[in-house]
Amino acid sequence: MAEPKIGLALGSGGARGLAHIGVLKVLERENIPISMIAGSSIGSLVAAFYASGQNIDTMVRVSQKFKRKYFIDFTIPKLGFIAGNRIKEFIRVFTYQKRIEDLNLPLAIIATDLHTGEKVIFRTGDVAEAVRASISIPGIFIPETYQGRLLVDGGVSDRVPVSVVKEMGADLVIAVDVAGLKKNAEIITIYDVILQSIDIMQVELAEARALQSDIYIRPPVEKYSSYAFSDIDELILKGEEATEKVIPKIKQMIGMWEESYE
């Protein structure tokens, strides 16, 4: 019996993206086979870990021990406050220094060309460089220089890369949107200003992504900070709970697809 190729699109959202781990946990538990995966920003980080062969339990443990101070290397601000070299090495270690084309799953990582505004899709090359580019929040991280291009956060050009997963050959697309606007948020630092502004700009794009995907998962993570890596267990749980609700629909769609190709 023919089986559909299921593609997973993991969206941007800063620290809220740890909910992606909960999504993957439930999909694995329910034996929903993922054939390909694409990610923007934090979604690219989770996608790269998963595609490189990291198991869910390890990803949970790493996220629980993640402390920003260990991975942030401040620099004299010009194009950004954070150099990003520490986080790049962290990514390199946990993706086994692999290239994208050598991963266990087909992977696409989304970044944005700051000069042209174009969406840049990495399907080959060094995983750590691609993810470092994809997580480069404008104004916070120094943009990643790659082949003469100045690259910033993938969420700027494609917050939830549904179209990319379709281009990779997916028959069914599961989209996971972890962005959200925390209304009346406390604005104290420049990080609050930048990230709240990005959330405001992106919140209107949610409906379009929902219509483009076959399954749209949006964990209720708006109340959590997008840059304070706390409440990690809660974020993962939110991802689990939101995915559990759509498992019957996912299985139904798989069944309908298989029947149509008998």
C-alpha positions as CSV (number, residue, x, y, z in Angstrom):
1,M,0.0,0.0,0.0
2,A,1.3,3.4,-0.9
3,E,2.0,5.8,2.0
4,P,1.9,9.6,1.8
5,K,5.1,11.5,2.3
6,I,4.4,13.7,5.3
7,G,6.3,17.0,5.6
8,L,6.7,19.0,8.8
9,A,7.1,22.8,8.8
10,L,8.4,24.2,12.1
11,G,7.9,27.9,12.5
12,S,9.7,30.7,14.2
13,G,8.9,32.0,17.7
14,G,12.0,32.3,19.8
15,A,12.0,30.3,23.0
16,R,8.4,29.4,22.4
17,G,9.7,27.1,19.7
18,L,10.6,24.5,22.4
19,A,7.0,23.5,22.0
20,H,8.2,21.9,18.7
21,I,9.8,19.2,20.8
22,G,6.5,18.3,22.3
23,V,5.0,18.1,18.8
24,L,7.7,15.7,17.6
25,K,7.4,13.6,20.8
26,V,3.7,12.9,20.1
27,L,4.1,12.3,16.4
28,E,6.8,9.7,17.2
29,R,4.7,8.1,19.9
30,E,1.7,7.8,17.5
31,N,3.9,6.4,14.7
32,I,3.2,9.3,12.3
33,P,6.1,9.0,9.8
34,I,7.9,12.2,8.9
35,S,9.5,12.1,5.5
36,M,10.9,15.6,5.4
37,I,11.2,18.7,7.6
38,A,11.8,22.4,7.1
39,G,12.3,25.1,9.8
40,S,12.6,28.8,10.3
41,S,14.5,30.3,13.2
42,I,14.0,28.2,16.3
43,G,12.1,25.8,14.1
44,S,15.3,25.3,12.1
45,L,17.3,24.5,15.3
46,V,14.8,21.8,16.4
47,A,14.5,20.5,12.9
48,A,18.2,20.2,12.5
49,F,18.6,18.3,15.8
50,Y,15.9,15.9,14.9
51,A,17.0,15.4,11.3
52,S,20.6,14.7,12.5
53,G,19.4,11.8,14.6
54,Q,19.0,13.3,18.1
55,N,16.3,11.4,19.9
56,I,13.5,13.2,21.6
57,D,14.6,12.4,25.2
58,T,18.0,13.9,24.5
59,M,16.4,17.0,23.0
60,V,14.3,17.4,26.1
61,R,17.3,17.1,28.4
62,V,19.3,19.6,26.3
63,S,16.5,22.1,26.3
64,Q,16.0,21.7,30.1
65,K,19.7,22.6,30.7
66,F,19.8,25.4,28.1
67,K,21.0,28.6,29.7
68,R,21.3,31.7,27.5
69,K,24.5,32.9,29.4
70,Y,26.3,29.8,28.2
71,F,25.7,30.5,24.5
72,I,25.6,34.3,24.2
73,D,28.8,36.1,23.2
74,F,28.2,39.8,23.4
75,T,30.1,42.0,21.0
76,I,30.4,45.7,20.4
77,P,27.1,46.6,18.9
78,K,27.2,47.5,15.3
79,L,25.0,45.1,13.3
80,G,23.9,43.2,16.5
81,F,24.6,42.6,20.1
82,I,25.5,38.9,19.9
83,A,28.3,37.5,17.8
84,G,26.7,34.1,17.6
85,N,29.9,32.0,17.5
86,R,29.1,30.1,20.7
87,I,25.6,29.1,19.6
88,K,27.1,28.0,16.2
89,E,29.5,25.6,18.0
90,F,26.7,24.3,20.2
91,I,24.7,23.5,17.0
92,R,27.7,21.9,15.4
93,V,28.3,19.6,18.3
94,F,24.7,18.4,18.6
95,T,24.2,17.9,14.8
96,Y,27.4,15.8,14.7
97,Q,29.2,18.3,12.5
98,K,27.1,17.1,9.6
99,R,26.2,18.6,6.3
100,I,22.5,19.1,5.5
101,E,22.7,16.6,2.6
102,D,24.0,13.9,4.9
103,L,21.3,14.0,7.6
104,N,18.9,11.2,8.4
105,L,15.9,13.2,7.0
106,P,15.7,15.6,4.1
107,L,16.0,19.1,5.7
108,A,15.4,22.6,4.5
109,I,16.5,25.6,6.6
110,I,15.1,29.1,5.9
111,A,17.0,32.4,6.2
112,T,16.5,35.8,4.7
113,D,18.8,37.9,2.6
114,L,19.0,41.3,4.3
115,H,20.0,43.1,1.2
116,T,17.4,41.8,-1.2
117,G,14.6,40.6,1.1
118,E,14.7,37.2,-0.6
119,K,14.0,33.9,1.1
120,V,17.1,31.7,1.2
121,I,16.6,28.0,1.4
122,F,19.4,25.8,2.5
123,R,19.2,22.2,1.2
124,T,22.9,21.6,1.3
125,G,26.0,22.8,3.2
126,D,27.1,23.0,6.8
127,V,24.1,22.6,9.2
128,A,25.5,24.9,11.9
129,E,26.1,27.8,9.4
130,A,22.6,27.4,8.0
131,V,20.9,27.3,11.4
132,R,23.0,30.2,12.7
133,A,21.8,32.2,9.8
134,S,18.2,31.2,10.4
135,I,18.2,32.2,14.0
136,S,19.7,35.6,13.4
137,I,17.0,37.8,15.0
138,P,17.6,41.3,13.4
139,G,19.1,43.7,15.8
140,I,20.1,41.0,18.3
141,F,22.4,38.6,16.4
142,I,25.0,39.8,14.0
143,P,23.8,38.7,10.6
144,E,25.5,35.6,9.2
145,T,27.7,36.2,6.2
146,Y,27.4,33.4,3.7
147,Q,28.7,33.4,0.1
148,G,28.6,37.1,-0.1
149,R,25.1,37.4,1.4
150,L,24.1,38.9,4.7
151,L,21.6,36.6,6.2
152,V,19.1,37.1,9.0
153,D,16.2,35.2,10.7
154,G,14.2,32.9,8.4
155,G,11.0,34.1,10.1
156,V,11.4,37.5,8.5
157,S,10.6,36.0,5.0
158,D,8.8,32.8,5.8
159,R,7.6,32.3,9.4
160,V,6.2,28.8,8.9
161,P,7.8,27.3,5.8
162,V,4.8,25.4,4.4
163,S,5.5,26.1,0.8
164,V,9.1,24.9,1.2
165,V,7.9,21.5,2.5
166,K,5.5,21.2,-0.5
167,E,8.4,21.9,-2.8
168,M,10.4,19.1,-1.1
169,G,7.7,16.7,-2.3
170,A,5.4,16.3,0.7
171,D,1.9,14.9,0.0
172,L,0.6,16.1,3.3
173,V,1.9,19.0,5.3
174,I,1.8,19.5,9.0
175,A,2.5,23.1,10.0
176,V,3.5,24.1,13.6
177,D,3.1,27.8,14.4
178,V,4.6,28.8,17.8
179,A,4.5,32.6,17.3
180,G,2.1,34.7,19.2
181,L,1.6,38.2,20.6
182,K,1.8,38.6,24.4
183,K,-0.5,41.6,24.9
184,N,0.4,44.1,27.5
185,A,3.8,42.5,27.8
186,E,6.4,44.1,30.1
187,I,8.8,46.1,27.9
188,I,12.1,46.7,29.8
189,T,15.0,46.0,27.6
190,I,15.9,46.5,23.9
191,Y,15.3,42.7,23.5
192,D,11.7,43.2,24.6
193,V,11.3,46.0,22.1
194,I,12.7,44.1,19.1
195,L,11.0,40.8,19.8
196,Q,7.6,42.3,20.6
197,S,7.8,44.3,17.4
198,I,8.5,41.2,15.4
199,D,5.6,39.4,17.1
200,I,3.3,42.2,16.1
201,M,4.4,42.2,12.5
202,Q,4.0,38.4,12.2
203,V,0.8,37.7,14.0
204,E,-1.4,38.6,11.0
205,L,0.3,36.0,8.8
206,A,-1.1,33.0,10.8
207,E,-4.3,32.6,8.8
208,A,-2.5,32.2,5.5
209,R,-0.3,29.5,6.9
210,A,-3.3,27.6,8.3
211,L,-5.0,27.6,4.9
212,Q,-1.9,26.4,3.1
213,S,-1.2,23.4,5.3
214,D,-3.2,20.1,5.7
215,I,-2.8,20.1,9.4
216,Y,-2.2,23.3,11.4
217,I,-0.9,23.0,15.0
218,R,-0.8,26.2,17.0
219,P,0.2,25.5,20.7
220,P,-1.2,28.2,23.0
221,V,2.2,29.7,24.0
222,E,1.5,33.4,23.7
223,K,1.9,34.1,27.4
224,Y,5.5,32.8,27.4
225,S,8.5,34.9,26.7
226,S,10.0,34.5,23.3
227,Y,13.6,35.0,24.6
228,A,13.7,33.9,28.2
229,F,14.4,30.2,28.1
230,S,12.4,29.3,31.1
231,D,9.1,27.3,31.6
232,I,10.7,24.8,29.3
233,D,8.7,21.8,30.5
234,E,5.5,23.8,30.1
235,L,6.3,24.8,26.6
236,I,7.1,21.2,25.6
237,L,3.8,20.1,27.2
238,K,1.9,22.7,25.3
239,G,3.3,21.2,22.1
240,E,2.3,17.7,23.2
241,E,-1.3,18.7,24.1
242,A,-1.9,20.7,20.9
243,T,-0.6,17.7,18.8
244,E,-2.7,15.1,20.7
245,K,-5.8,17.0,19.7
246,V,-5.1,16.7,16.0
247,I,-3.8,13.1,15.9
248,P,-7.3,11.7,14.9
249,K,-7.4,14.1,12.0
250,I,-3.9,13.3,10.9
251,K,-4.6,9.6,10.9
252,Q,-7.9,10.2,9.1
253,M,-6.1,12.2,6.4
254,I,-3.4,9.5,6.0
255,G,-6.2,6.9,5.6
256,M,-8.0,8.9,3.0
257,W,-4.8,9.4,1.1
258,E,-4.0,5.7,1.1
259,E,-7.5,4.8,0.0
260,S,-7.3,7.2,-2.9
261,Y,-4.1,5.5,-4.2
262,E,-5.2,1.9,-3.8
